[in-house]
Amino acid sequence: MLRVDGLARVVEDAAGSAVEYRIQEFNVRPLAGGAVALVTGRYHGRIGLGGAVLSDKQVRFTSVWERRDAGWILLRHHLTSCAG
């Protein structure tokens, strides 16, 4: 259980954070007559906190989206870290 003072500390620390994403490849493949979309690609992501770099990775992703009455919804999303 996270106490309120602990939560305040997390929020305070996060104020000095930075997240950066650069899309390097993005592909959309319609399936099922356009009712489903397979989205794949690659991006470079960097996460920093308080001036320190916590993560700096190349990532491949695969997402499956489905069109419904209310709009597109994400069914599945998978990330794989890969070499630079």
N, CA, C and O atoms as a MOPAC input file, in Angstrom:
PM7 MOZYME 1SCF
protein

 N      0.84800 1    -1.18300 1     0.00000 1
 C      0.00000 1     0.00000 1     0.00000 1
 C      0.88800 1     1.23900 1     0.00000 1
 O      1.84800 1     1.31800 1     0.76600 1
 N      0.57100 1     2.19800 1    -0.85200 1
 C      1.32600 1     3.43500 1    -0.94700 1
 C      0.69000 1     4.49100 1    -0.05400 1
 O     -0.47500 1     4.85100 1    -0.22800 1
 N      1.45800 1     4.97500 1     0.89100 1
 C      0.93700 1     6.01700 1     1.78300 1
 C      0.91400 1     7.35100 1     1.05700 1
 O      1.63000 1     7.53700 1     0.07300 1
 N      0.10100 1     8.27400 1     1.53100 1
 C     -0.06400 1     9.58000 1     0.88200 1
 C      1.24600 1    10.33400 1     0.81600 1
 O      1.54600 1    10.94200 1    -0.21100 1
 N      2.04700 1    10.31600 1     1.89100 1
 C      3.32600 1    11.03700 1     1.84500 1
 C      4.26000 1    10.39200 1     0.82300 1
 O      5.05900 1    11.08700 1     0.19600 1
 N      4.16900 1     9.06600 1     0.64600 1
 C      4.95500 1     8.39000 1    -0.37900 1
 C      4.51400 1     8.80400 1    -1.77200 1
 O      5.34400 1     8.99100 1    -2.66200 1
 N      3.21900 1     8.94600 1    -1.95900 1
 C      2.68600 1     9.38100 1    -3.24100 1
 C      3.14600 1    10.80200 1    -3.56200 1
 O      3.49200 1    11.10200 1    -4.70500 1
 N      3.15100 1    11.65900 1    -2.57100 1
 C      3.61400 1    13.03100 1    -2.77200 1
 C      5.06200 1    13.04200 1    -3.23300 1
 O      5.43600 1    13.85600 1    -4.07700 1
 N      5.87600 1    12.15400 1    -2.69200 1
 C      7.27800 1    12.06500 1    -3.07900 1
 C      7.40300 1    11.58600 1    -4.53400 1
 O      8.23200 1    12.10100 1    -5.28400 1
 N      6.59100 1    10.61300 1    -4.93000 1
 C      6.61600 1    10.11900 1    -6.30600 1
 C      6.24800 1    11.23700 1    -7.26800 1
 O      6.90100 1    11.40000 1    -8.29900 1
 N      5.21900 1    12.00500 1    -6.95200 1
 C      4.79200 1    13.12400 1    -7.80600 1
 C      5.89200 1    14.17200 1    -7.88000 1
 O      6.17500 1    14.70300 1    -8.95400 1
 N      6.50700 1    14.47000 1    -6.75600 1
 C      7.59500 1    15.45500 1    -6.72000 1
 C      8.75700 1    14.98900 1    -7.58700 1
 O      9.31300 1    15.78300 1    -8.34600 1
 N      9.13700 1    13.71000 1    -7.48800 1
 C     10.23500 1    13.17000 1    -8.29300 1
 C      9.88900 1    13.16600 1    -9.77900 1
 O     10.74200 1    13.44400 1   -10.62200 1
 N      8.63400 1    12.85100 1   -10.09600 1
 C      8.21300 1    12.76400 1   -11.49200 1
 C      8.21500 1    14.12700 1   -12.16600 1
 O      8.29000 1    14.21300 1   -13.39100 1
 N      8.13300 1    15.18000 1   -11.38800 1
 C      8.12300 1    16.52900 1   -11.95600 1
 C      9.41200 1    16.80700 1   -12.72100 1
 O      9.40900 1    17.62200 1   -13.64400 1
 N     10.50700 1    16.15300 1   -12.36400 1
 C     11.78200 1    16.32800 1   -13.05300 1
 C     12.03100 1    15.24700 1   -14.09600 1
 O     13.17500 1    15.03200 1   -14.49700 1
 N     10.97600 1    14.56100 1   -14.54500 1
 C     11.15400 1    13.45900 1   -15.48000 1
 C     10.98300 1    13.92000 1   -16.92400 1
 O     10.41700 1    14.97900 1   -17.19500 1
 N     11.48100 1    13.10700 1   -17.83100 1
 C     11.34900 1    13.40000 1   -19.25300 1
 C     11.17400 1    12.09000 1   -20.01100 1
 O     11.87700 1    11.11500 1   -19.74600 1
 N     10.24900 1    12.07000 1   -20.94000 1
 C     10.01300 1    10.91000 1   -21.79500 1
 C     10.08300 1    11.39700 1   -23.23500 1
 O      9.44700 1    12.38600 1   -23.60000 1
 N     10.85700 1    10.69400 1   -24.04300 1
 C     11.04700 1    11.09500 1   -25.44600 1
 C     10.89600 1     9.86100 1   -26.33400 1
 O     11.50700 1     8.82500 1   -26.06900 1
 N     10.08600 1     9.96900 1   -27.38700 1
 C      9.89300 1     8.88200 1   -28.34900 1
 C     10.12300 1     9.41900 1   -29.74700 1
 O      9.64900 1    10.50200 1   -30.08900 1
 N     10.84800 1     8.66700 1   -30.55100 1
 C     11.03100 1     9.00000 1   -31.96200 1
 C     10.58900 1     7.80600 1   -32.79200 1
 O     11.23600 1     6.75900 1   -32.77400 1
 N      9.48800 1     7.96100 1   -33.52000 1
 C      8.98700 1     6.89700 1   -34.38200 1
 C      9.94700 1     6.74200 1   -35.55500 1
 O     10.26700 1     7.72100 1   -36.22900 1
 N     10.40900 1     5.51700 1   -35.80100 1
 C     11.32900 1     5.25700 1   -36.90100 1
 C     10.67800 1     4.44800 1   -38.01900 1
 O     11.13600 1     4.46900 1   -39.16100 1
 N      9.61400 1     3.74000 1   -37.67900 1
 C      8.89800 1     2.93100 1   -38.67400 1
 C      7.46800 1     2.75500 1   -38.17000 1
 O      7.26100 1     2.49800 1   -36.98400 1
 N      6.48300 1     2.89000 1   -39.05200 1
 C      5.07800 1     2.78100 1   -38.67000 1
 C      4.29700 1     2.21400 1   -39.84400 1
 O      4.24600 1     2.83200 1   -40.90800 1
 N      3.68600 1     1.04300 1   -39.66700 1
 C      2.95600 1     0.37100 1   -40.73600 1
 C      1.55800 1    -0.00100 1   -40.25400 1
 O      1.39200 1    -0.46500 1   -39.12600 1
 N      0.55900 1     0.19900 1   -41.10100 1
 C     -0.82300 1    -0.17900 1   -40.79100 1
 C     -1.29400 1    -1.14500 1   -41.86900 1
 O     -1.21700 1    -0.84600 1   -43.06100 1
 N     -1.77900 1    -2.30000 1   -41.44200 1
 C     -2.29200 1    -3.31200 1   -42.37300 1
 C     -3.75300 1    -3.59500 1   -42.03400 1
 O     -4.03600 1    -4.20400 1   -41.00200 1
 N     -4.68400 1    -3.16500 1   -42.88600 1
 C     -6.10200 1    -3.44600 1   -42.64300 1
 C     -6.38500 1    -4.94000 1   -42.80500 1
 O     -5.84600 1    -5.59000 1   -43.70100 1
 N     -7.23600 1    -5.47500 1   -41.92800 1
 C     -7.64200 1    -6.87600 1   -41.97600 1
 C     -9.16100 1    -6.95200 1   -41.82900 1
 O     -9.80000 1    -5.97100 1   -41.44900 1
 N     -9.73200 1    -8.10500 1   -42.12600 1
 C    -11.16800 1    -8.35100 1   -41.94700 1
 C    -12.01100 1    -7.26200 1   -42.60800 1
 O    -12.95500 1    -6.74400 1   -42.01100 1
 N    -11.66400 1    -6.92600 1   -43.83100 1
 C    -12.43400 1    -5.92600 1   -44.56400 1
 C    -12.34900 1    -4.52700 1   -43.98200 1
 O    -13.24100 1    -3.71000 1   -44.21000 1
 N    -11.28700 1    -4.23600 1   -43.23100 1
 C    -11.10300 1    -2.91300 1   -42.64300 1
 C    -11.65100 1    -2.78000 1   -41.23100 1
 O    -11.57000 1    -1.70300 1   -40.64100 1
 N    -12.21000 1    -3.85600 1   -40.67600 1
 C    -12.75100 1    -3.79600 1   -39.31600 1
 C    -11.67500 1    -3.97500 1   -38.25500 1
 O    -11.87600 1    -3.64300 1   -37.08700 1
 N    -10.52600 1    -4.50600 1   -38.68000 1
 C     -9.39600 1    -4.73600 1   -37.77400 1
 C     -8.15700 1    -4.16300 1   -38.44600 1
 O     -8.03500 1    -4.19600 1   -39.67100 1
 N     -7.23500 1    -3.63700 1   -37.63500 1
 C     -5.97100 1    -3.12500 1   -38.16300 1
 C     -4.81400 1    -3.68400 1   -37.35000 1
 O     -4.84300 1    -3.67700 1   -36.11900 1
 N     -3.79800 1    -4.16800 1   -38.05300 1
 C     -2.55700 1    -4.61300 1   -37.44200 1
 C     -1.55100 1    -3.48600 1   -37.63600 1
 O     -1.23200 1    -3.12100 1   -38.76700 1
 N     -1.05700 1    -2.94000 1   -36.54100 1
 C     -0.12000 1    -1.81900 1   -36.59400 1
 C      1.22100 1    -2.30700 1   -36.05900 1
 O      1.30100 1    -2.82500 1   -34.94500 1
 N      2.26300 1    -2.14100 1   -36.84900 1
 C      3.60600 1    -2.55300 1   -36.44000 1
 C      4.57300 1    -1.40400 1   -36.66400 1
 O      4.30100 1    -0.48200 1   -37.43200 1
 N      5.69600 1    -1.47600 1   -35.98600 1
 C      6.70100 1    -0.44900 1   -36.18900 1
 C      7.83700 1    -0.53100 1   -35.20800 1
 O      8.01100 1    -1.51200 1   -34.48500 1
 N      8.61100 1     0.54800 1   -35.20800 1
 C      9.80900 1     0.62000 1   -34.38000 1
 C      9.98500 1     2.06100 1   -33.92100 1
 O      9.73200 1     2.99900 1   -34.67700 1
 N     10.42100 1     2.23000 1   -32.67500 1
 C     10.71200 1     3.56700 1   -32.17900 1
 C     11.88900 1     3.53900 1   -31.21500 1
 O     12.26600 1     2.49100 1   -30.69100 1
 N     12.44700 1     4.69900 1   -31.00000 1
 C     13.50600 1     4.87100 1   -30.01500 1
 C     12.89200 1     5.61100 1   -28.83900 1
 O     12.29600 1     6.67400 1   -29.01500 1
 N     13.03200 1     5.06100 1   -27.64800 1
 C     12.46900 1     5.68600 1   -26.45800 1
 C     13.53500 1     5.95900 1   -25.41000 1
 O     14.44200 1     5.15500 1   -25.19400 1
 N     13.40800 1     7.09400 1   -24.77400 1
 C     14.34000 1     7.46800 1   -23.70000 1
 C     13.51700 1     8.01000 1   -22.53400 1
 O     12.64400 1     8.85800 1   -22.71800 1
 N     13.80600 1     7.50900 1   -21.33300 1
 C     13.11600 1     7.96000 1   -20.13100 1
 C     14.16100 1     8.45700 1   -19.14000 1
 O     15.13300 1     7.76200 1   -18.84400 1
 N     13.95000 1     9.67000 1   -18.63100 1
 C     14.87000 1    10.25000 1   -17.66800 1
 C     14.14500 1    10.69800 1   -16.41300 1
 O     12.95200 1    11.00000 1   -16.44200 1
 N     14.87300 1    10.73600 1   -15.32600 1
 C     14.31200 1    11.18300 1   -14.05800 1
 C     15.39300 1    11.91000 1   -13.28500 1
 O     16.44700 1    11.34800 1   -12.98900 1
 N     15.12200 1    13.15800 1   -12.96300 1
 C     16.08400 1    13.93800 1   -12.18900 1
 C     17.43700 1    14.07700 1   -12.84900 1
 O     18.45700 1    14.12700 1   -12.16200 1
 N     17.46500 1    14.14000 1   -14.17000 1
 C     18.72500 1    14.30100 1   -14.89100 1
 C     19.41300 1    12.99100 1   -15.23600 1
 O     20.35600 1    12.99100 1   -16.02700 1
 N     18.97300 1    11.88000 1   -14.67100 1
 C     19.56600 1    10.57000 1   -14.96600 1
 C     18.72800 1     9.85700 1   -16.03200 1
 O     17.49900 1     9.93100 1   -16.01500 1
 N     19.39600 1     9.17100 1   -16.95100 1
 C     18.70100 1     8.39600 1   -17.97100 1
 C     18.40200 1     7.01500 1   -17.38900 1
 O     19.32000 1     6.27000 1   -17.04400 1
 N     17.11800 1     6.67900 1   -17.28000 1
 C     16.71000 1     5.38900 1   -16.72400 1
 C     16.59000 1     4.31800 1   -17.78900 1
 O     16.81700 1     3.13900 1   -17.51600 1
 N     16.23400 1     4.71900 1   -19.00400 1
 C     16.04400 1     3.76600 1   -20.09500 1
 C     16.32100 1     4.46900 1   -21.41400 1
 O     15.89500 1     5.60400 1   -21.62500 1
 N     17.02900 1     3.79200 1   -22.29000 1
 C     17.34900 1     4.32700 1   -23.61400 1
 C     17.37100 1     3.13200 1   -24.56300 1
 O     18.38800 1     2.44600 1   -24.66900 1
 N     16.24700 1     2.87300 1   -25.26300 1
 C     16.10200 1     1.63100 1   -26.01800 1
 C     15.46600 1     1.82100 1   -27.38100 1
 O     14.71300 1     2.76400 1   -27.62300 1
 N     15.80200 1     0.88300 1   -28.26800 1
 C     15.08400 1     0.68900 1   -29.52100 1
 C     13.98600 1    -0.32900 1   -29.21800 1
 O     14.25100 1    -1.34100 1   -28.56800 1
 N     12.78000 1    -0.08400 1   -29.67000 1
 C     11.64900 1    -0.96300 1   -29.36800 1
 C     10.86000 1    -1.24300 1   -30.64100 1
 O     10.60500 1    -0.33600 1   -31.43300 1
 N     10.47900 1    -2.49300 1   -30.83400 1
 C      9.54300 1    -2.88200 1   -31.88800 1
 C      8.19100 1    -3.09700 1   -31.23200 1
 O      8.11300 1    -3.57300 1   -30.10000 1
 N      7.11700 1    -2.74400 1   -31.94700 1
 C      5.79700 1    -2.90700 1   -31.37000 1
 C      4.83300 1    -3.52000 1   -32.37200 1
 O      4.99300 1    -3.38300 1   -33.58500 1
 N      3.83700 1    -4.19300 1   -31.83700 1
 C      2.73300 1    -4.74200 1   -32.61300 1
 C      1.45200 1    -4.43900 1   -31.84800 1
 O      1.35700 1    -4.72700 1   -30.65500 1
 N      0.47800 1    -3.86500 1   -32.52100 1
 C     -0.81200 1    -3.55300 1   -31.90800 1
 C     -1.92900 1    -4.08300 1   -32.79900 1
 O     -1.81200 1    -4.07300 1   -34.02400 1
 N     -3.00500 1    -4.54400 1   -32.18200 1
 C     -4.18700 1    -4.98000 1   -32.91100 1
 C     -5.34100 1    -4.08600 1   -32.47200 1
 O     -5.66900 1    -4.01100 1   -31.28800 1
 N     -5.94900 1    -3.41000 1   -33.44000 1
 C     -7.06300 1    -2.49000 1   -33.19800 1
 C     -8.31700 1    -3.03200 1   -33.86600 1
 O     -8.24100 1    -3.68200 1   -34.90900 1
 N     -9.47300 1    -2.76300 1   -33.26000 1
 C    -10.74200 1    -3.18100 1   -33.83900 1
 C    -11.69200 1    -1.99000 1   -33.89300 1
 O    -11.82400 1    -1.23200 1   -32.93200 1
 N    -12.35300 1    -1.84400 1   -35.04400 1
 C    -13.33000 1    -0.76500 1   -35.20000 1
 C    -14.66400 1    -1.21900 1   -34.61100 1
 O    -15.19200 1    -2.26800 1   -34.98000 1
 N    -15.19800 1    -0.42700 1   -33.70100 1
 C    -16.50600 1    -0.71100 1   -33.09300 1
 C    -17.38200 1     0.52900 1   -33.25400 1
 O    -16.93000 1     1.54800 1   -33.77700 1
 N    -18.62100 1     0.44500 1   -32.80900 1
 C    -19.54600 1     1.57400 1   -32.95100 1
 C    -19.00000 1     2.85500 1   -32.33300 1
 O    -19.19900 1     3.94100 1   -32.87800 1
 N    -18.30800 1     2.73700 1   -31.19200 1
 C    -17.78300 1     3.90600 1   -30.48900 1
 C    -16.45700 1     4.39000 1   -31.06400 1
 O    -15.94900 1     5.42900 1   -30.64200 1
 N    -15.88100 1     3.64800 1   -32.03200 1
 C    -14.60000 1     4.02700 1   -32.62100 1
 C    -13.59700 1     2.89000 1   -32.51800 1
 O    -13.97300 1     1.75000 1   -32.24700 1
 N    -12.33600 1     3.18900 1   -32.72900 1
 C    -11.28400 1     2.17800 1   -32.68500 1
 C    -10.89000 1     1.90400 1   -31.24000 1
 O    -10.72000 1     2.82700 1   -30.44300 1
 N    -10.74700 1     0.60900 1   -30.91100 1
 C    -10.26500 1     0.23900 1   -29.57400 1
 C     -9.04400 1    -0.66400 1   -29.72800 1
 O     -8.93200 1    -1.42700 1   -30.68700 1
 N     -8.14700 1    -0.56100 1   -28.77800 1
 C     -6.93600 1    -1.37000 1   -28.76500 1
 C     -7.24200 1    -2.70900 1   -28.12100 1
 O     -7.66900 1    -2.76700 1   -26.96800 1
 N     -7.02100 1    -3.79700 1   -28.87300 1
 C     -7.26000 1    -5.13900 1   -28.34200 1
 C     -6.00800 1    -5.71900 1   -27.69400 1
 O     -6.07400 1    -6.29500 1   -26.60800 1
 N     -4.87600 1    -5.56500 1   -28.35800 1
 C     -3.61100 1    -6.11700 1   -27.86500 1
 C     -2.47400 1    -5.18100 1   -28.25800 1
 O     -2.51600 1    -4.51500 1   -29.29300 1
 N     -1.44900 1    -5.15200 1   -27.39200 1
 C     -0.25400 1    -4.35300 1   -27.68200 1
 C      0.94100 1    -5.11200 1   -27.13300 1
 O      0.91600 1    -5.56300 1   -25.98800 1
 N      1.99300 1    -5.26000 1   -27.94200 1
 C      3.18500 1    -5.98500 1   -27.51400 1
 C      4.42000 1    -5.17100 1   -27.86400 1
 O      4.52500 1    -4.62700 1   -28.96300 1
 N      5.35000 1    -5.09200 1   -26.92700 1
 C      6.63200 1    -4.40400 1   -27.13300 1
 C      7.76900 1    -5.41200 1   -27.00800 1
 O      7.72100 1    -6.32100 1   -26.18000 1
 N      8.79100 1    -5.23900 1   -27.84300 1
 C      9.99600 1    -6.03600 1   -27.74400 1
 C     11.19100 1    -5.10700 1   -27.83700 1
 O     11.33900 1    -4.37500 1   -28.81600 1
 N     12.03100 1    -5.13400 1   -26.84100 1
 C     13.25700 1    -4.34000 1   -26.86600 1
 C     14.22300 1    -4.99600 1   -27.84900 1
 O     14.33500 1    -6.22100 1   -27.88500 1
 N     14.92300 1    -4.18200 1   -28.65200 1
 C     15.84300 1    -4.73600 1   -29.62300 1
 C     17.13400 1    -3.92600 1   -29.64100 1
 O     17.19800 1    -2.81700 1   -29.11100 1
 N     18.14500 1    -4.49400 1   -30.25100 1
 C     19.44700 1    -3.82300 1   -30.34400 1
 C     19.31200 1    -2.56000 1   -31.18400 1
 O     18.51000 1    -2.50100 1   -32.11600 1
 N     20.11800 1    -1.54000 1   -30.83500 1
 C     20.10700 1    -0.25200 1   -31.48700 1
 C     20.21200 1    -0.31600 1   -32.96400 1
 O     20.21300 1     0.72100 1   -33.62800 1

